[in-house]
Amino acid sequence: MKFTTKLYASIGFILLLISISVVILMNMLEQSIIKMNVVVNELYERIDIASEIKYETANIGRAFREATATSENGNNREALNAWEESNLKIKQGIESLKELDTQEKSLDLMEQYTTLHNSYQDMVQQVIVWKKVDIEVGSQAAMVDEIKLTRERMLQNSQLLLGLQEQEMKNELLRSRDTYNWAVTSIYIYLAISLSLGIGLIIWIIRSMTKNLNKVTTVMNSASNSNGNDLPRIEIVSKDEIGSIAAAFNTMVSELEAHSKLEKHLLEEAEEHGWLKTKIAEIATMYPEAKDIQMLGDSFISKLVPIVDASFGVFYLKSENGAQPYLKKIAAYAFSNQFKESEGFHIGEGLVGQCALEKQAILLTQVPEDYISIRSGTGEGSPRNIIILPVQLEGEVLAVIEIASFHAFTSSQVKLLEEINSTLGMAINSMLNHMRAERLLQESQALTEELQVQSEELQLQQEELRTTNEKLEEQYTASEQKKKELEKVREALEEKAQQLEISSQYKSEFLANMSHELRTPLNSLLILARILSENEEGNLSKKQEEYTRTIYTSGNDLLLLINDILDLAKIESGKLEVISKEVNLYHVQDYLSKQFSPIASQKDIQFNVQLEPNVSNYLYTDEQCLKQILKNLLSNAFKFTESGSVSLQVRKVRTEYIEKQMPVSAQAEYMLAFSVIDTGIGVPREKQRVIFDAFKQADGTTSRKYGGTGLGLSISREMASVLGGFIELTSEVGKGSNFTLYLPILQSSEIIEANSYIEEAAAGLEYGDYSLNDKSEVDEEGSSINEEGKSSLKHKKVLIVDDDIRNVYALTIALEKYEMDIIVAENGREGIEMLQDNPDTDIVLMDIMMPEMDGFEAMRRIRQLPKYQTLPIIALTAKAMKQSREECLAAGATDYISKPIDVDQLFSLMHVWLYRKEG
């Protein structure tokens, strides 16, 4: 029997007893109740009518205010209709109440109310007419006050009328209460007897239910202590509500277990994705370290096999063996002499050859125990799973990888192998092209030497057989054949040069993209660190200011390192942009003194810059390169000098006194020598050539005392060569070093010749951040405006278009310090929409690399709008290449600045262009 049935049965039994007991009394009270109901119903109806009269009295006032306040015809009509409807209801209520309530006092109140109501209607009608014909406001206000007073009297009258009805109801209820009480007392006595019997029945029912409820409680408590994978179930066979609860609980447990499994599955997928990306990045960083295909194969197979928890691996590279392609083993992991027959395969031979033929991966499971054996010092065993994968590039198989494992390969490991193969194909192709180019170069050099020897032999034969025309003609024919061969060699070399040019272009694009990815987060870091270090609000402690200055300094150091790497790559390409002009050496002296005097004071080292009297005030060279070389040399001197002194001496020397052979451009009568002399640790003789190589230092171990990347001297040497000079080093361990930069002193005629040499040596390379000389005009104007203060930026509206929220946040903070109005867009399309919504925008800061619409396209479209053709647009980009600036200007930018942004330089540019815009 169901729980509800049991309850209904017990309650029904109790009700039956009560009913029998009460029927007799109910018959006795029936007549009195009928009479009381008639009276009460009539009184309730009278109270309802009085309440409605009171409500509608209040409602007509509200409708009147709406009718007189609104100016729209539609709303005015609705308010008037509501007012008239309320008046009608009031009249109907008064008539009905007069029929039901014949008390003299009530009739007097209703007569008074009717008189007030009629007066109220007349006044309201008059105001509405005045409103339509625009009667003066004063008359309307007086009438409205009278209407308000009349309505308040009506409310008081309706309240009194309602009170009379309610009092009549109370009196009638008191008369009925005495009659009702004696019947209730009798019912209570009979109810007590019935309840006693019912309680006994309920106790019996409760005891029968407790047993099943205890079972449910026990299972639920155990469920709270178990994990989400295996929850207990309730086993109750009853068909009552307890059974339904058990079924619902079991269903909920099943859904919880399913949800737990789904959550676990999603977590595993996220972990698998993160692991996959991490391992791909680890292997990708290994490719640039390989010098040849053998080193690439060894490094790759040694790295990949442990990553996928395997114990054996072989790397087969496709090569041409006669007329047929051949897969040759070039690298292996845990390979032993028992696999001699596996040194190589033809296409289609064995599973390795079949994998290359079908261009599909082959997975072997349940491999026989005698298939292969993997050995170690303590024993050997047979792997159970083998996977063979083709390495492809553009549909062509370049290599095949075979990996064996004691364990089954997981789906994550298989995905990793498939992802890596695509990048490995590009790495192999790049390495093969590089090796092929080197081989062609070596062959061309050998052929040139051979041709030179043959040419000498030809000349000897011509002298010996000059009198013999036949042999002379034969030799002439042979010479023509050699010319054809030389022409073929020249064509091959030109093809190689084109390949090297393409490779250099790819490298430049890679460096530009790397510059963008590094400079973008560095931009917001430097801006925010500088703002914090200034501590304009004064809410940072001295220690916190020191922390922020350290962050800012570290960010600048990282920027310098990025610039050094870019400079080195450009120099290695053999091209460097040089802007030669007359350089004031006294300005250089002052610049270096200001740069390094604080360092000297901090380390308690003597420092001076001395120009000898015979040195001219000016030197024709590239000022930026000269400063960078001297800064690198002085930085090294201070870094390796703990005590004593560091000095820079500039003197004029004759070229003939310099032992080193001069470059072509340095064949001048005099040279200028810049000697950086220190009393530091010195450089051993065997290390004096090595330290000028990139990434090499005198002490390159991990426990070295002095930091640095080893790029400064390499960059300085190559820059000196491009400027037509060179660097010499004399040093003794424990006593110090003398680095001397020699630059030619050119006369007017020599300057032209040197310029042609420098342009030839530096042609074609984009030189990182564009030179400040390119914007000298802007700097001069910006400087003059800075003297007037930054108040000119106040309340100017700036549109920032950038998809990187970090840069937007940093720039917003920096600009809001000067009370500028900032609006932001996340891409070029939103930027154009924001500009059209804000035509009073004064200047735009436009990022270049953005999704959906980049900065180039956005600037071109903005310039197509006539009213924005003169709007200042400053392009912001982290691709620090010179052609980026030219592309920005061509696309419509007013000016250009690279990331990370120098805030002072940005404010200077904004000053200039806002000043020009305002005329």
Secondary structure as GFF3:
##gff-version 3
##sequence-region A 1 919
A	DSSP	alpha_helix	3	69	.	.	.	ID=ss1
A	DSSP	alpha_helix	73	100	.	.	.	ID=ss2
A	DSSP	alpha_helix	104	133	.	.	.	ID=ss3
A	DSSP	alpha_helix	137	225	.	.	.	ID=ss4
A	DSSP	alpha_helix	241	284	.	.	.	ID=ss5
A	DSSP	three_ten_helix	287	289	.	.	.	ID=ss6
A	DSSP	alpha_helix	293	307	.	.	.	ID=ss7
A	DSSP	beta_strand	312	321	.	.	.	ID=ss8
A	DSSP	beta_strand	324	333	.	.	.	ID=ss9
A	DSSP	three_ten_helix	337	342	.	.	.	ID=ss10
A	DSSP	beta_strand	344	346	.	.	.	ID=ss11
A	DSSP	alpha_helix	350	358	.	.	.	ID=ss12
A	DSSP	beta_strand	362	365	.	.	.	ID=ss13
A	DSSP	beta_strand	374	375	.	.	.	ID=ss14
A	DSSP	beta_strand	380	381	.	.	.	ID=ss15
A	DSSP	beta_strand	385	393	.	.	.	ID=ss16
A	DSSP	beta_strand	396	405	.	.	.	ID=ss17
A	DSSP	alpha_helix	411	464	.	.	.	ID=ss18
A	DSSP	alpha_helix	469	534	.	.	.	ID=ss19
A	DSSP	alpha_helix	542	572	.	.	.	ID=ss20
A	DSSP	beta_strand	580	584	.	.	.	ID=ss21
A	DSSP	alpha_helix	585	603	.	.	.	ID=ss22
A	DSSP	beta_strand	606	611	.	.	.	ID=ss23
A	DSSP	beta_strand	618	622	.	.	.	ID=ss24
A	DSSP	alpha_helix	623	639	.	.	.	ID=ss25
A	DSSP	beta_strand	645	654	.	.	.	ID=ss26
A	DSSP	three_ten_helix	655	657	.	.	.	ID=ss27
A	DSSP	three_ten_helix	664	666	.	.	.	ID=ss28
A	DSSP	beta_strand	670	678	.	.	.	ID=ss29
A	DSSP	three_ten_helix	685	687	.	.	.	ID=ss30
A	DSSP	three_ten_helix	690	692	.	.	.	ID=ss31
A	DSSP	alpha_helix	712	722	.	.	.	ID=ss32
A	DSSP	beta_strand	726	732	.	.	.	ID=ss33
A	DSSP	beta_strand	736	745	.	.	.	ID=ss34
A	DSSP	alpha_helix	748	762	.	.	.	ID=ss35
A	DSSP	three_ten_helix	772	775	.	.	.	ID=ss36
A	DSSP	alpha_helix	776	786	.	.	.	ID=ss37
A	DSSP	three_ten_helix	790	793	.	.	.	ID=ss38
A	DSSP	beta_strand	797	801	.	.	.	ID=ss39
A	DSSP	alpha_helix	805	816	.	.	.	ID=ss40
A	DSSP	beta_strand	821	825	.	.	.	ID=ss41
A	DSSP	alpha_helix	828	837	.	.	.	ID=ss42
A	DSSP	beta_strand	843	847	.	.	.	ID=ss43
A	DSSP	alpha_helix	855	864	.	.	.	ID=ss44
A	DSSP	three_ten_helix	866	868	.	.	.	ID=ss45
A	DSSP	beta_strand	873	877	.	.	.	ID=ss46
A	DSSP	alpha_helix	882	891	.	.	.	ID=ss47
A	DSSP	beta_strand	895	898	.	.	.	ID=ss48
A	DSSP	alpha_helix	903	917	.	.	.	ID=ss49
###
